[in-house]
Amino acid sequence: MNISKILLILTLLIMSSCNQDKKESNSQDKFAEEPHSFAQPNKAYIKHLKLDIKVDFDTQIISGTATYDIENNDSDEIILDSKYLDIVSVTADGKDTEFSLGKFDQQLGQALNIKIQKGTKQIAVTYNTTKDTEAVQWLNPQQTADKKYPFLFTQGQAILTRSWIPIQDSPQIKITYEANVQVPKHLMAVMSAENPKTKTTDGLYHFAMKQSIPAYLIALAVGDIEYKAISNRTGVYAEKSMLDKVHNEFSDMEKMVSAAEKLYGPYAWEQFDVLVLPPSFPFGGMENPRLTFATPTVIAGDKSLTSLVAHELAHSWSGNLVTNATWNDFWLNEGFTVYFEMRIMEAVYGKERGDMLALISRQDLNDELENLEDTPDATKLKLDLKGHNPDDSMNSIAYDKGYLFLRTLEEKVGREKFDAFIKTYFKVHEFSTMTTEKFVDYLNKNLLEKNNITFNTDEWIYKSGIPANQAIITSDKFKNVESKLAQFISTGNFDKEVTKDWTPQEWVHFVRNFPKTMTADQMLVLDKELNLTNSTNSYIQMVWYEQALNQNYHGNNVDKKIEEFLTQVGRRWYVETLFKAFKRNNRMDDALKVYEKARPNYHSVTVKTIDDLLGYKAK
């Protein structure tokens, strides 16, 4: 063999080896493809954030510098997500570097492209928020409980953190962070991190989150708030006038944490506190680690709506500890969390309470399936949200179909085996991310095949609707409620004495199950007897007001109460439910009149939803 042939063979072998190495490298990419972030983390990604910012209520601007430790895989650039931010300057390892903003996308914002060297270890971005920043809501004193000082809070889920911090805004990119935050001296700052228990004298606060979390869990609130401990690792923050009420309402928090640990292992975040925000907060709760944000609508005075606290606590395992890798896998966060929430509530308050909550979850799922009957693909657990806002997936399918799948699976394999499986699942995958496909593989190997069990997992996850082998949920108390309602429909009489021991869940079930033939006159009889229009429980108010709109009921000044409710409460679930009822019952003129008054009080998350629902165009 001559020398030229030998060289040719060697060249081909080297090329083959390089191609094989490239294939192996690509197949071992650490991060999944992410349709909702411009970041390309397999080239370069952030590991740690140091935030130095000032909160200015006069200008309503957060300004400062975000400094990142990065991991660079021989790339000459790193890409962050940015939306509605004023980028002032960027450095790489302390020296000014080139940067550019990509084409603006209404959902995703812009790519912030930063030039780096292969050896770059740190970048820093100096920036300001703007009036369009979506994550931050600035509240004037009149929008707070005490009406004395302004308030600020952020809401990052799903992809809004990029609008107050330039960041790689993907759930699969987990980072640790620290922060120095300057606020007015009379206010307190708190974050999803180690928090102060009292105000500082200079308005400067220092924070550290030592466990790695995704960007959507970075949260900040600033206001005239105080802290009150429940146990050595649980407590509440609230405005002064609310503090004792909140403390009493959430006094079972330590019991919940202990019950959760007995089920699925140690609580990994040291502290579990809850901050009750002003009423414009768009969600029931947000599971920011160490500091859950909560709506004041759950302060009912009787602990009847505290399943929300159990839900956010459950996220400390499902979501915060083991996180969906992309928003297509969102059900992995919420389905597990609803299941865990039900188990916590059952452990603390008994099986009957758990069954009622589970049945309400099942009814919510029925309503969602009806809403989505024209878009059956949206009823799959595993979604394809490319080109869509991931916020679109935050509905009852992820939560309640996900829960029903897991409850059905539990009944199939037995609770003891299922609990052991979930406990191990959380431990094995702690502080990591999970795709649906990876979960299915783990489920098959570690539960189903191990116990020689056949289960239609793929049908539950990848197909539309609800499989036939679903768990059947019943409640004796709800059956009693249904009999009382049927008796009223047939006789026209209702004795309120039968309701004296009803829980709010029974009241909700009673009202939600009014027949479609229910008349406004029948509503008036019930209202005179039960005064439902003036209920002080927000959940009962919401379902009663929806029925008033459905039945064209105007008695007991209910229209005014609905308007008051919608202008005072910003919780998106409640608000959307009622505006949908306005629209469904051909009362768009009334809806728009109310919305004009209410809209300035809502967070951008709620505003976007209701703008789209009503076809509203801001003037």
QUINORDA-V896753 format. One record per residue. N is the residue number from 1. RES is the residue in three letters. SS is DSSP state (helix for helix, strand for strand, loop for the rest). PHI is phi as a letter, one per 20 degrees, with the letter a starting at -180 (NA if undefined). OMEGA is omega in radians with two decimals (* if undefined). Layout:
BEGIN
n->[N:N]
res->[RES:RES]
ss->[SS:SS]
phi->[PHI:PHI]
omega->[OMEGA:OMEGA]
END
This chain:
BEGIN
n->[1:2:3:4:5:6:7:8:9:10:11:12:13:14:15:16:17:18:19:20:21:22:23:24:25:26:27:28:29:30:31:32:33:34:35:36:37:38:39:40:41:42:43:44:45:46:47:48:49:50:51:52:53:54:55:56:57:58:59:60:61:62:63:64:65:66:67:68:69:70:71:72:73:74:75:76:77:78:79:80:81:82:83:84:85:86:87:88:89:90:91:92:93:94:95:96:97:98:99:100:101:102:103:104:105:106:107:108:109:110:111:112:113:114:115:116:117:118:119:120:121:122:123:124:125:126:127:128:129:130:131:132:133:134:135:136:137:138:139:140:141:142:143:144:145:146:147:148:149:150:151:152:153:154:155:156:157:158:159:160:161:162:163:164:165:166:167:168:169:170:171:172:173:174:175:176:177:178:179:180:181:182:183:184:185:186:187:188:189:190:191:192:193:194:195:196:197:198:199:200:201:202:203:204:205:206:207:208:209:210:211:212:213:214:215:216:217:218:219:220:221:222:223:224:225:226:227:228:229:230:231:232:233:234:235:236:237:238:239:240:241:242:243:244:245:246:247:248:249:250:251:252:253:254:255:256:257:258:259:260:261:262:263:264:265:266:267:268:269:270:271:272:273:274:275:276:277:278:279:280:281:282:283:284:285:286:287:288:289:290:291:292:293:294:295:296:297:298:299:300:301:302:303:304:305:306:307:308:309:310:311:312:313:314:315:316:317:318:319:320:321:322:323:324:325:326:327:328:329:330:331:332:333:334:335:336:337:338:339:340:341:342:343:344:345:346:347:348:349:350:351:352:353:354:355:356:357:358:359:360:361:362:363:364:365:366:367:368:369:370:371:372:373:374:375:376:377:378:379:380:381:382:383:384:385:386:387:388:389:390:391:392:393:394:395:396:397:398:399:400:401:402:403:404:405:406:407:408:409:410:411:412:413:414:415:416:417:418:419:420:421:422:423:424:425:426:427:428:429:430:431:432:433:434:435:436:437:438:439:440:441:442:443:444:445:446:447:448:449:450:451:452:453:454:455:456:457:458:459:460:461:462:463:464:465:466:467:468:469:470:471:472:473:474:475:476:477:478:479:480:481:482:483:484:485:486:487:488:489:490:491:492:493:494:495:496:497:498:499:500:501:502:503:504:505:506:507:508:509:510:511:512:513:514:515:516:517:518:519:520:521:522:523:524:525:526:527:528:529:530:531:532:533:534:535:536:537:538:539:540:541:542:543:544:545:546:547:548:549:550:551:552:553:554:555:556:557:558:559:560:561:562:563:564:565:566:567:568:569:570:571:572:573:574:575:576:577:578:579:580:581:582:583:584:585:586:587:588:589:590:591:592:593:594:595:596:597:598:599:600:601:602:603:604:605:606:607:608:609:610:611:612:613:614:615:616:617:618:619]
res->[MET:ASN:ILE:SER:LYS:ILE:LEU:LEU:ILE:LEU:THR:LEU:LEU:ILE:MET:SER:SER:CYS:ASN:GLN:ASP:LYS:LYS:GLU:SER:ASN:SER:GLN:ASP:LYS:PHE:ALA:GLU:GLU:PRO:HIS:SER:PHE:ALA:GLN:PRO:ASN:LYS:ALA:TYR:ILE:LYS:HIS:LEU:LYS:LEU:ASP:ILE:LYS:VAL:ASP:PHE:ASP:THR:GLN:ILE:ILE:SER:GLY:THR:ALA:THR:TYR:ASP:ILE:GLU:ASN:ASN:ASP:SER:ASP:GLU:ILE:ILE:LEU:ASP:SER:LYS:TYR:LEU:ASP:ILE:VAL:SER:VAL:THR:ALA:ASP:GLY:LYS:ASP:THR:GLU:PHE:SER:LEU:GLY:LYS:PHE:ASP:GLN:GLN:LEU:GLY:GLN:ALA:LEU:ASN:ILE:LYS:ILE:GLN:LYS:GLY:THR:LYS:GLN:ILE:ALA:VAL:THR:TYR:ASN:THR:THR:LYS:ASP:THR:GLU:ALA:VAL:GLN:TRP:LEU:ASN:PRO:GLN:GLN:THR:ALA:ASP:LYS:LYS:TYR:PRO:PHE:LEU:PHE:THR:GLN:GLY:GLN:ALA:ILE:LEU:THR:ARG:SER:TRP:ILE:PRO:ILE:GLN:ASP:SER:PRO:GLN:ILE:LYS:ILE:THR:TYR:GLU:ALA:ASN:VAL:GLN:VAL:PRO:LYS:HIS:LEU:MET:ALA:VAL:MET:SER:ALA:GLU:ASN:PRO:LYS:THR:LYS:THR:THR:ASP:GLY:LEU:TYR:HIS:PHE:ALA:MET:LYS:GLN:SER:ILE:PRO:ALA:TYR:LEU:ILE:ALA:LEU:ALA:VAL:GLY:ASP:ILE:GLU:TYR:LYS:ALA:ILE:SER:ASN:ARG:THR:GLY:VAL:TYR:ALA:GLU:LYS:SER:MET:LEU:ASP:LYS:VAL:HIS:ASN:GLU:PHE:SER:ASP:MET:GLU:LYS:MET:VAL:SER:ALA:ALA:GLU:LYS:LEU:TYR:GLY:PRO:TYR:ALA:TRP:GLU:GLN:PHE:ASP:VAL:LEU:VAL:LEU:PRO:PRO:SER:PHE:PRO:PHE:GLY:GLY:MET:GLU:ASN:PRO:ARG:LEU:THR:PHE:ALA:THR:PRO:THR:VAL:ILE:ALA:GLY:ASP:LYS:SER:LEU:THR:SER:LEU:VAL:ALA:HIS:GLU:LEU:ALA:HIS:SER:TRP:SER:GLY:ASN:LEU:VAL:THR:ASN:ALA:THR:TRP:ASN:ASP:PHE:TRP:LEU:ASN:GLU:GLY:PHE:THR:VAL:TYR:PHE:GLU:MET:ARG:ILE:MET:GLU:ALA:VAL:TYR:GLY:LYS:GLU:ARG:GLY:ASP:MET:LEU:ALA:LEU:ILE:SER:ARG:GLN:ASP:LEU:ASN:ASP:GLU:LEU:GLU:ASN:LEU:GLU:ASP:THR:PRO:ASP:ALA:THR:LYS:LEU:LYS:LEU:ASP:LEU:LYS:GLY:HIS:ASN:PRO:ASP:ASP:SER:MET:ASN:SER:ILE:ALA:TYR:ASP:LYS:GLY:TYR:LEU:PHE:LEU:ARG:THR:LEU:GLU:GLU:LYS:VAL:GLY:ARG:GLU:LYS:PHE:ASP:ALA:PHE:ILE:LYS:THR:TYR:PHE:LYS:VAL:HIS:GLU:PHE:SER:THR:MET:THR:THR:GLU:LYS:PHE:VAL:ASP:TYR:LEU:ASN:LYS:ASN:LEU:LEU:GLU:LYS:ASN:ASN:ILE:THR:PHE:ASN:THR:ASP:GLU:TRP:ILE:TYR:LYS:SER:GLY:ILE:PRO:ALA:ASN:GLN:ALA:ILE:ILE:THR:SER:ASP:LYS:PHE:LYS:ASN:VAL:GLU:SER:LYS:LEU:ALA:GLN:PHE:ILE:SER:THR:GLY:ASN:PHE:ASP:LYS:GLU:VAL:THR:LYS:ASP:TRP:THR:PRO:GLN:GLU:TRP:VAL:HIS:PHE:VAL:ARG:ASN:PHE:PRO:LYS:THR:MET:THR:ALA:ASP:GLN:MET:LEU:VAL:LEU:ASP:LYS:GLU:LEU:ASN:LEU:THR:ASN:SER:THR:ASN:SER:TYR:ILE:GLN:MET:VAL:TRP:TYR:GLU:GLN:ALA:LEU:ASN:GLN:ASN:TYR:HIS:GLY:ASN:ASN:VAL:ASP:LYS:LYS:ILE:GLU:GLU:PHE:LEU:THR:GLN:VAL:GLY:ARG:ARG:TRP:TYR:VAL:GLU:THR:LEU:PHE:LYS:ALA:PHE:LYS:ARG:ASN:ASN:ARG:MET:ASP:ASP:ALA:LEU:LYS:VAL:TYR:GLU:LYS:ALA:ARG:PRO:ASN:TYR:HIS:SER:VAL:THR:VAL:LYS:THR:ILE:ASP:ASP:LEU:LEU:GLY:TYR:LYS:ALA:LYS]
ss->[loop:loop:helix:helix:helix:helix:helix:helix:helix:helix:helix:helix:helix:helix:helix:helix:helix:helix:helix:helix:helix:helix:helix:helix:helix:helix:helix:loop:loop:loop:loop:loop:loop:loop:loop:loop:loop:loop:loop:loop:loop:loop:loop:strand:strand:strand:strand:strand:strand:strand:strand:strand:strand:strand:strand:strand:loop:loop:loop:loop:strand:strand:strand:strand:strand:strand:strand:strand:strand:strand:strand:strand:loop:loop:loop:loop:strand:strand:strand:strand:strand:strand:loop:loop:loop:strand:strand:strand:strand:strand:strand:strand:loop:loop:strand:strand:loop:loop:strand:strand:strand:loop:loop:loop:strand:loop:loop:loop:strand:strand:strand:strand:strand:strand:strand:loop:loop:loop:loop:loop:loop:strand:strand:strand:strand:strand:strand:strand:loop:loop:loop:loop:loop:loop:loop:strand:strand:strand:strand:loop:helix:helix:helix:loop:loop:loop:loop:loop:loop:loop:strand:strand:strand:strand:loop:loop:loop:loop:loop:loop:helix:helix:helix:loop:loop:loop:strand:loop:loop:loop:loop:loop:loop:strand:strand:strand:strand:strand:strand:strand:strand:strand:loop:loop:loop:loop:loop:strand:strand:strand:strand:loop:loop:loop:loop:loop:loop:loop:loop:loop:loop:loop:loop:strand:strand:strand:strand:strand:strand:strand:strand:strand:strand:strand:helix:helix:helix:loop:loop:strand:strand:strand:strand:loop:strand:strand:strand:strand:strand:loop:loop:loop:loop:strand:strand:strand:strand:strand:strand:helix:helix:helix:helix:helix:helix:helix:helix:helix:helix:loop:loop:loop:helix:helix:helix:helix:helix:helix:helix:helix:helix:helix:helix:helix:loop:loop:loop:loop:loop:loop:loop:strand:strand:strand:strand:strand:loop:loop:loop:loop:loop:loop:loop:loop:strand:strand:loop:loop:loop:loop:strand:strand:strand:strand:loop:helix:helix:helix:loop:loop:loop:loop:loop:loop:loop:loop:helix:helix:helix:helix:helix:helix:helix:helix:loop:loop:loop:strand:loop:loop:loop:strand:strand:strand:loop:loop:helix:helix:helix:loop:helix:helix:helix:helix:helix:helix:helix:helix:helix:helix:helix:helix:helix:helix:helix:helix:helix:helix:helix:loop:helix:helix:helix:helix:helix:helix:helix:helix:helix:helix:helix:helix:helix:helix:helix:helix:helix:helix:helix:helix:helix:loop:loop:loop:loop:helix:helix:helix:helix:loop:loop:loop:loop:loop:loop:loop:loop:loop:loop:helix:helix:helix:helix:loop:loop:helix:helix:helix:helix:helix:helix:helix:helix:helix:helix:helix:helix:helix:helix:helix:helix:helix:helix:loop:helix:helix:helix:helix:helix:helix:helix:helix:helix:helix:helix:helix:helix:helix:loop:loop:loop:strand:strand:strand:loop:helix:helix:helix:helix:helix:helix:helix:helix:helix:helix:helix:helix:helix:loop:loop:loop:loop:loop:loop:loop:loop:helix:helix:helix:helix:helix:helix:loop:loop:loop:loop:loop:loop:loop:loop:loop:loop:loop:loop:loop:helix:helix:helix:helix:helix:helix:helix:helix:helix:helix:helix:helix:helix:helix:helix:helix:loop:loop:loop:loop:helix:helix:helix:helix:loop:loop:loop:loop:helix:helix:helix:helix:helix:helix:helix:helix:helix:loop:loop:loop:loop:loop:loop:loop:helix:helix:helix:helix:helix:helix:helix:helix:helix:helix:helix:loop:helix:helix:helix:loop:loop:loop:helix:helix:helix:helix:helix:helix:helix:helix:helix:helix:helix:helix:helix:loop:loop:loop:loop:helix:helix:helix:helix:helix:helix:helix:helix:helix:helix:helix:helix:helix:helix:loop:loop:loop:helix:helix:helix:helix:helix:helix:helix:helix:helix:helix:helix:helix:helix:loop:loop:loop:helix:helix:helix:helix:helix:helix:helix:helix:helix:helix:helix:helix:helix:helix:loop:loop:helix:helix:helix:helix:helix:helix:helix:helix:helix:helix:helix:loop:loop:loop:loop:loop]
phi->[NA:f:f:f:f:f:f:f:f:f:f:f:f:f:f:f:f:f:f:f:f:f:f:f:f:f:f:d:g:f:d:f:f:c:f:d:b:e:g:c:f:f:e:a:b:e:d:b:d:d:d:c:c:c:d:d:f:f:e:l:c:d:c:q:c:d:d:c:e:c:d:d:e:l:d:d:b:c:d:d:e:b:b:l:d:e:e:e:a:c:c:c:l:n:d:g:c:f:b:b:d:f:f:f:d:g:e:e:n:c:f:d:e:c:f:c:e:f:e:f:d:b:c:b:c:e:b:c:f:c:f:e:g:e:f:e:d:e:d:e:g:f:e:d:f:e:l:d:c:f:b:c:b:d:c:e:f:e:c:d:g:f:e:c:b:f:a:e:e:c:f:e:e:d:c:e:b:c:b:d:c:e:c:g:f:e:d:d:d:c:c:f:a:f:d:f:d:c:f:e:e:d:m:d:c:d:c:b:d:e:e:f:c:f:g:f:e:f:c:c:c:c:a:e:d:c:d:b:f:d:b:f:c:c:a:c:d:a:f:g:f:d:f:f:f:f:f:f:f:d:f:e:g:f:f:f:f:f:f:f:f:f:f:c:o:g:f:e:d:m:c:c:d:c:d:e:e:f:f:f:g:e:c:f:b:c:e:g:f:m:b:f:e:c:f:f:f:e:e:e:n:c:m:f:d:f:f:f:f:f:f:f:f:g:f:f:d:e:p:e:e:d:d:g:f:c:f:f:d:g:g:f:f:e:f:f:f:f:g:f:g:f:f:f:f:f:f:e:d:o:f:f:f:f:f:f:f:f:f:f:g:f:f:g:f:g:f:f:f:f:f:d:f:e:c:g:f:f:e:e:f:e:d:c:d:g:n:d:f:f:g:f:e:e:c:f:f:g:f:e:f:g:f:f:g:f:f:f:f:f:f:f:e:n:f:f:f:f:f:f:f:f:g:f:g:f:f:f:d:f:m:c:d:c:e:f:f:f:f:f:f:f:f:f:f:d:c:f:f:g:d:l:d:e:b:e:g:f:f:f:e:d:d:f:m:d:f:f:e:f:f:e:d:c:b:f:f:f:f:f:f:f:f:f:f:f:f:f:f:e:d:n:d:b:e:f:f:f:d:f:d:f:e:g:f:f:f:f:f:g:f:f:e:g:f:f:e:g:d:f:f:f:f:f:g:f:f:f:e:d:l:f:g:d:g:d:e:f:f:f:g:g:f:f:f:f:f:f:f:f:e:l:e:c:f:l:m:f:f:f:f:f:f:f:f:f:e:d:d:d:f:g:g:f:f:f:g:f:f:f:f:g:f:f:d:l:c:f:f:f:g:f:f:f:f:g:f:e:g:f:e:e:f:g:f:f:g:g:f:f:g:f:f:e:m:e:d:f:e]
omega->[-3.10:-3.04:-3.12:3.11:3.12:3.12:3.12:3.13:3.12:3.13:3.14:3.12:3.13:3.13:3.13:3.12:3.14:3.13:3.13:3.10:-3.13:3.12:3.14:3.13:-3.13:-3.11:-3.12:3.08:-3.08:-3.01:3.10:3.06:-3.01:-3.10:-3.04:3.10:3.06:-3.08:3.02:-2.96:3.08:3.03:3.12:-3.11:-3.12:-3.13:-3.06:3.13:2.92:-3.05:3.05:-3.00:3.04:3.11:-3.08:-3.11:3.13:-3.14:-3.05:3.12:2.91:-3.09:3.09:-3.05:3.03:-3.13:-3.03:2.85:-3.04:3.00:-3.02:3.13:3.12:3.13:3.08:3.04:2.99:-3.05:3.04:3.02:3.13:3.09:3.12:3.10:3.01:-3.12:-3.05:-3.11:3.14:3.04:3.02:-3.05:3.03:-3.13:3.10:3.13:3.14:3.04:3.10:3.08:-3.13:3.13:-3.09:3.04:-3.03:3.14:-2.95:-3.08:-3.08:2.97:3.01:-3.08:-3.06:3.13:3.11:3.02:-3.14:3.14:-3.09:-3.13:-3.03:3.01:3.11:-3.13:3.05:-2.95:3.01:2.92:-3.13:-3.13:-3.12:-3.11:-2.98:-3.03:-2.99:2.95:3.09:-3.11:3.04:-3.06:-3.11:3.13:3.12:3.14:-3.07:3.04:-3.09:-3.07:3.08:-3.06:3.07:2.94:3.08:3.04:-2.99:-3.09:0.08:-3.04:-3.11:-3.14:3.13:3.13:3.00:3.00:2.98:-2.94:2.99:-2.89:3.10:-3.10:-3.10:3.12:-3.08:-3.09:2.88:3.11:2.99:-3.09:2.91:-3.03:3.11:3.14:3.06:-2.98:-3.08:-3.11:3.09:3.03:3.05:3.14:3.04:-3.01:3.00:-2.94:3.05:3.07:3.10:3.11:3.02:3.14:-3.05:3.14:3.11:-3.09:-3.12:-3.08:3.05:2.98:-3.00:3.07:-3.09:-3.12:3.05:-3.05:-3.07:3.13:3.02:-3.03:3.14:2.98:3.14:3.13:3.10:-3.04:3.11:-3.09:3.04:-3.07:2.98:3.03:-3.11:3.11:3.09:3.11:-3.08:2.95:3.07:2.98:-2.97:-3.10:-3.10:-2.88:-3.11:3.10:-3.13:-3.14:3.12:-3.10:-3.04:-3.06:3.12:-3.07:3.14:3.08:3.14:3.14:3.14:3.12:3.14:-3.13:3.12:-3.13:-2.90:2.98:-3.01:3.02:-2.92:-2.94:3.10:-3.03:3.03:3.13:3.10:3.02:3.05:-3.04:2.99:-2.97:3.13:3.13:-2.92:-3.10:3.02:3.09:3.04:-2.91:3.12:-3.03:-3.10:-3.09:3.06:2.98:-3.08:3.08:3.06:-3.14:3.13:3.12:-3.04:3.14:-3.09:3.13:-3.02:-3.10:-3.06:3.00:3.07:3.11:3.09:3.13:-3.11:3.05:-3.14:3.10:3.10:3.02:-3.06:-3.11:-3.12:-3.13:3.04:-2.93:3.02:-3.08:3.07:-3.14:2.99:-3.11:-3.02:-3.13:3.11:3.04:-2.90:3.10:3.09:-3.08:3.08:3.10:-3.12:3.09:-3.13:-3.14:3.08:-3.13:3.09:-3.12:-3.06:-3.00:3.07:-3.05:-3.10:3.09:3.12:3.14:3.12:3.12:3.14:3.14:3.03:3.07:-3.13:3.12:3.06:3.13:3.10:3.13:-3.12:3.11:3.09:3.12:-3.03:-3.05:3.12:3.12:-3.02:3.13:-3.14:3.12:3.03:3.06:3.06:-3.04:2.97:-3.01:3.11:-3.10:3.13:3.04:-3.13:3.06:-3.14:-3.10:-3.05:-3.13:-3.02:3.13:-3.14:-3.06:-2.89:2.98:3.08:3.10:-3.08:3.06:-3.10:3.10:3.09:3.11:3.10:-3.13:3.14:-3.03:-3.07:-3.03:-3.07:3.14:-3.11:3.11:3.12:3.12:-3.10:3.13:3.12:3.12:3.12:-3.10:-3.09:-3.02:-3.08:-3.14:3.07:3.12:-3.00:2.97:3.11:-3.10:3.12:3.11:-3.13:3.11:3.13:3.12:-3.12:-3.05:-2.95:3.09:-3.01:-3.14:-3.14:-3.12:3.10:-3.10:3.05:-3.13:-3.08:-3.09:-3.09:3.11:3.14:-2.97:-2.95:-3.13:3.13:3.03:-3.07:3.11:-3.07:-3.06:-3.12:3.04:3.11:-3.06:3.14:3.09:3.12:-3.14:3.11:3.08:3.10:3.10:-3.13:3.13:3.11:3.11:3.12:3.13:3.11:-3.12:-3.10:-3.05:-3.07:-3.13:3.12:3.14:-3.07:3.11:-3.11:-3.09:-2.97:3.13:-3.12:2.99:3.05:3.10:3.09:3.08:3.14:3.13:3.13:-3.05:-3.09:-3.04:3.00:3.10:3.14:3.13:3.13:-3.11:3.08:3.11:3.11:3.07:-3.13:3.10:-3.13:-3.10:3.11:-3.10:-2.96:3.12:-3.08:3.12:-3.09:3.07:3.09:3.10:-3.00:-3.12:3.10:3.09:-3.07:-3.09:3.10:3.14:3.07:3.13:3.09:3.10:3.13:-3.03:3.13:-3.12:-3.10:-3.06:3.03:3.09:-3.02:-3.14:3.11:-3.14:3.10:3.12:3.11:-3.13:-3.07:3.11:-3.10:-3.07:3.14:-3.13:-2.94:-3.13:-3.13:-3.07:-3.12:3.13:-3.08:3.10:3.02:3.13:3.04:-3.07:-3.10:-3.08:3.01:3.09:-3.08:3.13:3.11:-3.13:-3.09:3.10:3.12:-3.08:3.09:3.14:-2.99:-2.97:-3.13:-3.12:-3.03:2.99:-3.08:3.12:3.12:-3.14:-3.12:-3.11:-3.08:3.02:-3.13:-3.11:-3.05:-3.07:-3.04:3.05:-3.13:-3.11:*]
END
